[in-house]
């Protein structure tokens, strides 16, 4: 009989443990937080893979461009223009507190293209080879409206004030009179002693002509003579000072949106739908082809959608139930997305500046 009583007492202890209620609540809260942390970590990994897929898809890249850090250091011009773009893209503004302009389309909107000199793809006579330079112009540019095209050249430093005459010549097939060049632009500069400098020349008309008649693109020659007949133009890859062409193209239509939501951090005990920080590090995932930004805040949505949502958005809930088979209720998802600006190398080793829509979660809500 005593054994039976002991057994019953043990069972009572198991079913109805004598513990302090406050301690129990703390343990339950701790378990809930641990489960939530594990869930968020899992969703972060899933979100990162989705982001990688979306970026490649929106940039119309079938795979990541094959270019290494060393190659980038060798071919990327060391011009203040590019450095300014890189510095600007490394700064990211959080637009969650107000409305923002957004792209309507899925794909990235190209804003700037940097063409770097390459070797001609066609066979030429030895006398036809340009001193500098041949720029491979993508025919995809025909789909965009060019607003600006500038050739940037670097001039060597001078020791005394002088007048420098810059000439840009377009290489053509030899004519009957033996001519092999057609003048594009001529520029007279008054230069003072000091360090070398970057100069820009408008080549929009030339670029448009190359797009209309690609066979006429046989390269150009750049000359910049001072009063003593010395050529000051740097036309080779000397310390990253080779010439390049900067092209500006039109942007896509935009729309204005404003929505509300709440923000949380990784240590938050919030269980309702909330926006959480998520940092994408391109170097960490091996994407060396991305010049800037090296990192950006993508953010993510996580949390529950309770009865408050049904009271606030009854129409949306009814529409979803009517239109979706297997609808199980509202889901915490982005309600406001914004773009990121990217500077990157494409498959043709061109430096592209693009605006990629829908890559930053600014607001989360139950939909």
C-alpha positions as CSV (number, residue, x, y, z in Angstrom):
1,X,0.0,0.0,0.0
2,X,2.9,2.4,0.8
3,X,4.4,1.8,-2.6
4,X,1.1,2.7,-4.3
5,X,0.8,6.0,-2.3
6,X,4.4,6.9,-3.3
7,X,3.6,6.2,-6.9
8,X,0.5,8.4,-6.8
9,X,2.4,11.2,-5.1
10,X,5.1,11.1,-7.8
11,X,2.4,11.3,-10.5
12,X,0.8,14.3,-8.8
13,X,4.2,16.0,-8.7
14,X,4.7,15.3,-12.5
15,X,1.2,16.5,-13.5
16,X,1.0,19.4,-11.0
17,X,4.5,20.6,-10.3
18,X,5.0,22.9,-7.3
19,X,6.9,25.8,-8.9
20,X,6.7,29.5,-8.7
21,X,4.4,31.0,-11.4
22,X,6.8,33.9,-12.1
23,X,9.7,31.5,-12.8
24,X,7.5,29.4,-15.1
25,X,6.6,32.5,-17.1
26,X,10.2,33.5,-17.4
27,X,11.2,30.0,-18.7
28,X,8.3,30.0,-21.2
29,X,9.4,33.4,-22.4
30,X,13.0,32.2,-22.7
31,X,11.9,29.2,-24.7
32,X,9.7,31.4,-26.9
33,X,12.6,33.8,-27.6
34,X,14.9,30.9,-28.5
35,X,12.4,29.5,-30.9
36,X,11.9,32.9,-32.4
37,X,15.6,33.5,-32.8
38,X,16.0,30.1,-34.5
39,X,13.1,30.9,-36.8
40,X,14.5,34.4,-37.7
41,X,18.0,32.9,-38.4
42,X,16.4,30.4,-40.8
43,X,14.4,33.1,-42.5
44,X,17.5,35.3,-42.9
45,X,19.3,32.6,-44.8
46,X,16.3,32.1,-47.0
47,X,15.9,35.8,-47.6
48,X,19.6,36.1,-48.5
49,X,19.3,33.4,-51.2
50,X,16.2,35.2,-52.5
51,X,18.0,38.5,-52.7
52,X,20.9,36.9,-54.6
53,X,18.4,35.4,-57.1
54,X,16.5,38.6,-57.5
55,X,19.5,40.8,-58.1
56,X,20.8,38.5,-60.9
57,X,17.3,38.3,-62.4
58,X,16.7,42.0,-62.3
59,X,20.1,42.7,-63.8
60,X,19.3,40.2,-66.5
61,X,22.4,38.1,-65.6
62,X,22.2,34.3,-66.0
63,X,25.1,33.9,-63.6
64,X,27.5,36.0,-61.6
65,X,30.1,37.8,-63.9
66,X,33.5,36.1,-63.7
67,X,35.8,38.8,-62.5
68,X,38.3,38.9,-59.6
69,X,39.4,41.6,-57.2
70,X,42.8,41.8,-58.8
71,X,41.2,42.2,-62.3
72,X,39.0,45.0,-60.9
73,X,42.0,46.9,-59.5
74,X,43.7,46.6,-62.9
75,X,40.9,47.7,-65.2
76,X,38.9,50.2,-63.1
77,X,39.8,53.8,-63.9
78,X,41.1,55.8,-61.0
79,X,39.0,58.8,-61.8
80,X,37.3,61.2,-59.3
81,X,34.0,60.6,-61.1
82,X,34.0,56.9,-60.3
83,X,35.2,57.4,-56.8
84,X,32.4,59.9,-56.2
85,X,29.9,57.4,-57.4
86,X,31.4,54.6,-55.2
87,X,31.4,56.9,-52.1
88,X,27.8,57.9,-52.8
89,X,26.6,54.3,-53.2
90,X,28.2,53.2,-50.0
91,X,25.8,55.5,-48.1
92,X,22.3,54.1,-47.7
93,X,19.3,56.2,-46.6
94,X,16.5,54.5,-44.6
95,X,13.3,55.7,-46.3
96,X,11.0,53.9,-44.0
97,X,9.8,57.0,-42.2
98,X,8.4,58.7,-45.3
99,X,7.2,58.0,-48.8
100,X,9.7,57.5,-51.5
101,X,10.0,57.4,-55.3
102,X,9.9,53.8,-56.6
103,X,10.4,52.1,-60.0
104,X,7.3,50.5,-61.3
105,X,9.1,47.8,-63.3
106,X,10.7,44.6,-62.1
107,X,14.0,44.9,-63.8
108,X,16.8,47.2,-62.9
109,X,16.9,50.7,-64.5
110,X,20.3,51.5,-65.9
111,X,21.4,55.1,-65.3
112,X,25.1,55.2,-66.1
113,X,27.4,53.0,-68.2
114,X,31.2,53.3,-68.1
115,X,32.9,52.0,-71.3
116,X,36.5,51.0,-70.8
117,X,38.9,50.6,-73.7
118,X,39.3,47.0,-75.1
119,X,41.0,45.3,-78.0
120,X,39.2,45.5,-81.3
121,X,37.3,42.4,-82.2
122,X,37.8,42.8,-85.9
123,X,40.9,42.3,-88.0
124,X,42.6,45.5,-89.1
125,X,45.8,46.5,-90.9
126,X,48.7,47.4,-88.8
127,X,48.4,51.0,-89.8
128,X,44.7,51.1,-88.8
129,X,45.3,50.2,-85.1
130,X,44.3,53.2,-83.1
131,X,46.8,54.7,-80.7
132,X,43.8,54.8,-78.3
133,X,41.2,53.7,-78.0
134,X,38.6,51.1,-79.1
135,X,35.4,51.1,-77.1
136,X,33.0,48.1,-77.5
137,X,29.6,49.7,-77.4
138,X,26.7,47.4,-76.5
139,X,23.8,47.4,-78.9
140,X,21.5,47.2,-75.8
141,X,21.9,50.9,-75.5
142,X,19.6,51.3,-78.4
143,X,16.7,50.5,-76.1
144,X,17.5,53.5,-73.9
145,X,17.5,57.2,-74.6
146,X,21.0,58.6,-74.2
147,X,21.0,61.9,-72.4
148,X,24.7,62.5,-72.1
149,X,28.0,60.9,-73.3
150,X,31.4,62.2,-72.2
151,X,34.9,61.0,-73.0
152,X,37.2,61.4,-70.0
153,X,40.9,61.7,-70.6
154,X,43.8,62.3,-68.1
155,X,46.4,65.0,-69.0
156,X,49.9,64.8,-67.5
157,X,51.1,67.6,-65.2
158,X,53.0,70.6,-66.6
159,X,55.7,72.7,-65.3
160,X,54.7,76.1,-66.7
161,X,51.5,77.8,-68.0
162,X,50.7,76.6,-71.5
163,X,47.9,76.2,-74.0
164,X,46.9,72.6,-74.7
165,X,45.0,71.6,-77.8
166,X,43.0,68.4,-77.4
167,X,42.0,66.5,-80.5
168,X,39.7,63.5,-80.7
169,X,39.9,61.7,-84.1
170,X,37.7,58.8,-85.3
171,X,39.4,56.0,-87.1
172,X,37.9,55.1,-90.5
173,X,38.8,52.8,-93.4
174,X,41.5,54.4,-95.5
175,X,40.1,56.7,-98.2
176,X,41.6,57.1,-101.7
177,X,43.6,60.1,-100.5
178,X,45.1,58.1,-97.7
179,X,43.1,59.7,-94.9
180,X,42.4,57.4,-92.0
181,X,40.9,59.9,-89.5
182,X,37.9,62.2,-89.2
183,X,38.0,64.9,-86.6
184,X,35.3,64.5,-83.8
185,X,36.1,67.3,-81.4
186,X,38.8,69.8,-80.7
187,X,39.3,71.6,-77.4
188,X,41.7,74.3,-76.4
189,X,42.7,74.4,-72.7
190,X,44.6,77.0,-70.7
191,X,46.5,75.0,-68.1
192,X,48.6,76.1,-65.2
193,X,51.4,74.3,-63.4
194,X,50.2,71.6,-61.0
195,X,49.1,68.0,-60.8
196,X,47.6,66.2,-63.7
197,X,43.9,66.6,-64.3
198,X,40.8,64.8,-65.8
199,X,39.1,66.5,-68.8
200,X,35.8,65.6,-70.4
201,X,34.7,66.0,-74.0
202,X,31.1,65.6,-75.3
203,X,30.9,62.5,-77.6
204,X,27.1,62.0,-77.6
205,X,26.8,62.4,-81.4
206,X,29.6,60.0,-82.0
207,X,28.1,57.4,-79.7
208,X,24.7,57.6,-81.3
209,X,26.3,57.2,-84.7
210,X,28.1,54.1,-83.5
211,X,24.8,52.6,-82.3
212,X,23.1,53.4,-85.7
213,X,26.1,52.1,-87.7
214,X,28.2,49.7,-85.6
215,X,30.5,49.0,-88.5
216,X,31.8,52.6,-88.3
217,X,33.2,52.0,-84.8
218,X,36.9,51.3,-85.5
219,X,38.3,53.2,-82.6
220,X,39.5,56.7,-81.8
221,X,42.8,58.5,-81.3
222,X,43.4,61.0,-78.6
223,X,46.0,63.8,-78.8
224,X,46.7,66.6,-76.4
225,X,49.7,68.7,-77.5
226,X,51.2,71.6,-75.5
227,X,53.1,74.5,-76.9
228,X,56.3,72.4,-77.3
229,X,54.5,69.6,-79.2
230,X,54.5,67.2,-76.3
231,X,51.5,64.9,-76.1
232,X,50.1,65.1,-72.5
233,X,47.2,62.6,-73.0
234,X,47.6,59.4,-71.0
235,X,46.3,56.7,-73.5
236,X,47.4,53.5,-71.8
237,X,46.5,51.8,-68.5
238,X,49.0,53.9,-66.6
239,X,48.1,53.7,-62.9
240,X,44.5,53.4,-63.8
241,X,44.5,56.6,-65.8
242,X,43.3,55.3,-69.1
243,X,40.5,57.1,-70.9
244,X,36.8,56.0,-70.5
245,X,33.4,57.0,-71.8
246,X,30.6,57.9,-69.3
247,X,27.1,57.5,-70.7
248,X,23.9,58.7,-69.0
249,X,20.6,57.2,-70.0
250,X,17.0,58.1,-69.0
251,X,15.4,56.7,-65.9
252,X,12.0,54.8,-65.7
253,X,8.7,56.3,-64.5
254,X,8.3,56.4,-60.8
255,X,5.4,56.4,-58.3
256,X,5.0,57.8,-54.8
257,X,3.9,55.5,-52.0
258,X,3.5,56.0,-48.2
259,X,2.7,53.3,-45.7
260,X,3.1,52.6,-42.0
261,X,4.5,49.8,-39.9
262,X,6.7,49.0,-36.9
263,X,10.4,48.3,-36.6
264,X,12.1,45.8,-34.3
265,X,15.6,44.5,-33.7
266,X,17.1,41.1,-33.2
267,X,16.7,41.3,-29.4
268,X,13.0,42.3,-29.6
269,X,10.4,40.2,-27.9
270,X,7.7,41.4,-30.4
271,X,5.7,38.6,-31.8
272,X,3.5,40.6,-34.2
273,X,4.4,41.5,-37.8
274,X,7.5,43.6,-37.7
275,X,10.5,44.8,-39.8
276,X,13.9,43.4,-38.8
277,X,17.3,44.4,-39.9
278,X,19.2,42.3,-42.4
279,X,22.6,43.2,-43.8
280,X,23.7,41.9,-47.2
281,X,27.5,41.7,-47.5
282,X,28.5,41.2,-51.1
283,X,32.2,40.5,-50.3
284,X,31.1,37.9,-47.8
285,X,29.1,36.0,-50.4
286,X,31.9,36.2,-52.9
287,X,30.4,38.8,-55.3
288,X,33.6,40.7,-56.2
289,X,32.0,41.9,-59.4
290,X,29.9,44.4,-57.3
291,X,31.9,47.6,-57.1
292,X,29.5,49.5,-54.8
293,X,27.9,49.2,-52.4
294,X,29.9,46.5,-50.7
295,X,27.1,46.1,-48.1
296,X,23.5,47.3,-47.9
297,X,20.6,47.0,-45.5
298,X,17.9,44.8,-47.1
299,X,15.8,44.2,-44.0
300,X,13.1,41.5,-43.7
301,X,9.6,40.9,-42.4
302,X,8.7,38.5,-39.6
303,X,5.9,38.0,-37.1
304,X,2.3,37.0,-36.6
305,X,-0.8,38.6,-38.1
306,X,-3.6,38.4,-35.5
307,X,-7.1,39.6,-35.1
308,X,-6.0,43.2,-35.2
309,X,-5.3,42.9,-38.9
310,X,-8.8,41.6,-39.6
311,X,-10.3,44.5,-37.7
312,X,-8.1,47.0,-39.5
313,X,-8.2,45.6,-43.0
314,X,-11.4,43.5,-43.3
315,X,-11.8,44.1,-47.0
316,X,-8.3,42.8,-47.8
317,X,-8.9,39.7,-45.9
318,X,-12.2,39.0,-47.6
319,X,-10.7,39.6,-51.1
320,X,-7.8,37.3,-50.3
321,X,-10.3,34.6,-49.2
322,X,-12.3,35.0,-52.3
323,X,-9.4,35.1,-54.8
324,X,-6.9,32.5,-53.4
325,X,-7.5,28.8,-53.1
326,X,-6.1,27.4,-49.8
327,X,-5.9,30.9,-48.2
328,X,-5.0,30.4,-44.6
329,X,-5.0,34.0,-43.4
330,X,-2.9,37.2,-43.6
331,X,0.9,36.9,-43.8
332,X,3.6,39.2,-42.6
333,X,5.2,40.6,-45.8
334,X,6.7,43.8,-47.3
335,X,4.2,46.5,-47.9
336,X,6.7,49.0,-49.1
337,X,9.9,48.4,-51.0
338,X,12.6,50.7,-52.3
339,X,15.5,50.5,-54.7
340,X,19.2,50.2,-54.3
341,X,21.8,51.8,-56.6
342,X,24.5,49.4,-57.8
343,X,27.8,49.9,-59.6
344,X,29.1,46.6,-61.1
345,X,30.9,44.8,-63.9
346,X,28.7,42.9,-66.4
347,X,29.7,39.9,-68.5
348,X,31.3,42.3,-71.1
349,X,33.6,43.9,-68.5
350,X,31.6,47.1,-68.7
351,X,31.0,49.2,-65.6
352,X,27.3,49.6,-65.2
353,X,25.4,52.0,-62.8
354,X,21.9,50.7,-62.2
355,X,19.0,51.2,-60.0
356,X,17.6,47.9,-58.8
357,X,14.0,48.1,-57.6
358,X,12.4,46.3,-54.7
359,X,15.5,45.3,-52.9
360,X,15.0,47.1,-49.6
361,X,12.1,46.4,-47.2
362,X,11.0,49.8,-45.9
363,X,7.7,48.7,-44.3
364,X,6.1,45.4,-43.2
365,X,2.4,44.6,-42.8
366,X,-0.1,41.8,-42.9
367,X,-1.4,41.1,-46.4
